[in-house]
Amino acid sequence: MKYLIINGSPRRKNTYDVIKQAASNLEGDFEEIHLIEKQIPMCVGCMNCIMIGEDSCPHCDKVQPIVEKIKECDAVIIGSPVYAMNVSALLKNFIDHTAYLYHRPQFFTKKGLVVVTTAGAGHKKVASYIDETLRHWGVNKVYKIAIACGGKETLETSKIDKDANKFGKDVESDNLHNPKFGDIIFFNVWKAMALSDNPIEVDSKFWKSSGLINHDFAPEIKLNVIKKLFSKIMFAFFKLIF
Ligand SMILES: Cc1cc2nc3c(=O)[nH]c(=O)nc-3n(C[C@H](O)[C@H](O)[C@H](O)COP(=O)(O)O)c2cc1C
């Protein structure tokens, strides 16, 4: 299995320690990206990635090599410390540069592990935000390890090991999970938008050339009957709206 680690902390301390502990339970090849070393300039809000294409982002030479690595891996491990009750600016800046993936999701066969550390608060909320982001990218299933390190001298490894093992078994299983209802809603928002009378050209191209427009969800994932029906209803609804 190929794991890609994305460290959103500027340091190799608490968050990285937890990532390493989690990774020690997994078997495979690991590649590490420390966002601090990538020196991605702040997103300038040009909207090029969304409206023209990700290769038109002024920072695509920094961002796309990371996205390519995500494409190549089986699973991504993404970590952030809690900063002022949110993700680090480092990670948020990377996420902002991937906003086009919300319109054009593509990691449907990948699994994710989110690692968040904090002194005392915000870890669950921040882990949920990263989970939500990965699912907007299309990631099939996201596991979370969120830890309050404040005042503790050593890592409590047993819970990390348990959660990491669950994640590792899932990655190795090749089992693809049914998406959440929320994921199906967003899939159909973007699909209906891409098929509207006045679509964003690059979205329309993506949805058509990938063949996703012909499916109720990513074709690799077999929806159960209820979710299939739900997806069809959502598509009809958003088609009307757009
Ligand atoms: C700028 C900054 C903001 C922080 N904000 C919070 C916070 O809102 N709540 C909290 O409990 N801890 C906060 N912390 C503490 C870190 O989340 C915590 O020490 C974390 O484990 C650091 O991870 P790292 O060692 O990977 O950098 C903050 C730390 C920094 C440097």
PDBQT file of the ligand as one rigid body, heavy atoms in Angstrom, charges set to zero:
ROOT
HETATM    1  C1  LIG A 301      -0.673  29.883  16.903  1.00  0.00    +0.000 C 
HETATM    2  C2  LIG A 301      -1.162  28.787  17.804  1.00  0.00    +0.000 A 
HETATM    3  C3  LIG A 301      -2.508  28.708  18.087  1.00  0.00    +0.000 A 
HETATM    4  C4  LIG A 301      -2.994  27.689  18.930  1.00  0.00    +0.000 A 
HETATM    5  N1  LIG A 301      -4.342  27.644  19.187  1.00  0.00    +0.000 NA
HETATM    6  C5  LIG A 301      -4.808  26.684  20.019  1.00  0.00    +0.000 A 
HETATM    7  C6  LIG A 301      -6.209  26.623  20.329  1.00  0.00    +0.000 A 
HETATM    8  O1  LIG A 301      -7.032  27.381  19.819  1.00  0.00    +0.000 OA
HETATM    9  N2  LIG A 301      -6.632  25.698  21.210  1.00  0.00    +0.000 N 
HETATM   10  C7  LIG A 301      -5.767  24.833  21.805  1.00  0.00    +0.000 A 
HETATM   11  O2  LIG A 301      -6.198  24.041  22.620  1.00  0.00    +0.000 OA
HETATM   12  N3  LIG A 301      -4.444  24.822  21.483  1.00  0.00    +0.000 NA
HETATM   13  C8  LIG A 301      -3.954  25.719  20.609  1.00  0.00    +0.000 A 
HETATM   14  N4  LIG A 301      -2.608  25.739  20.285  1.00  0.00    +0.000 N 
HETATM   15  C9  LIG A 301      -1.719  24.649  20.763  1.00  0.00    +0.000 C 
HETATM   16  C10 LIG A 301      -1.462  23.599  19.651  1.00  0.00    +0.000 C 
HETATM   17  O3  LIG A 301      -2.641  23.227  19.003  1.00  0.00    +0.000 OA
HETATM   18  C11 LIG A 301      -0.850  22.337  20.210  1.00  0.00    +0.000 C 
HETATM   19  O4  LIG A 301       0.279  22.629  20.983  1.00  0.00    +0.000 OA
HETATM   20  C12 LIG A 301      -0.489  21.363  19.083  1.00  0.00    +0.000 C 
HETATM   21  O5  LIG A 301      -0.361  20.066  19.610  1.00  0.00    +0.000 OA
HETATM   22  C13 LIG A 301       0.804  21.768  18.386  1.00  0.00    +0.000 C 
HETATM   23  O6  LIG A 301       1.104  20.831  17.391  1.00  0.00    +0.000 OA
HETATM   24  P1  LIG A 301       2.558  20.768  16.681  1.00  0.00    +0.000 P 
HETATM   25  O7  LIG A 301       3.514  20.335  17.747  1.00  0.00    +0.000 OA
HETATM   26  O8  LIG A 301       2.387  19.754  15.603  1.00  0.00    +0.000 OA
HETATM   27  O9  LIG A 301       2.853  22.130  16.175  1.00  0.00    +0.000 OA
HETATM   28  C14 LIG A 301      -2.101  26.748  19.474  1.00  0.00    +0.000 A 
HETATM   29  C15 LIG A 301      -0.731  26.847  19.156  1.00  0.00    +0.000 A 
HETATM   30  C16 LIG A 301      -0.270  27.840  18.328  1.00  0.00    +0.000 A 
HETATM   31  C17 LIG A 301       1.200  27.918  18.003  1.00  0.00    +0.000 C 
ENDROOT
TORSDOF 0
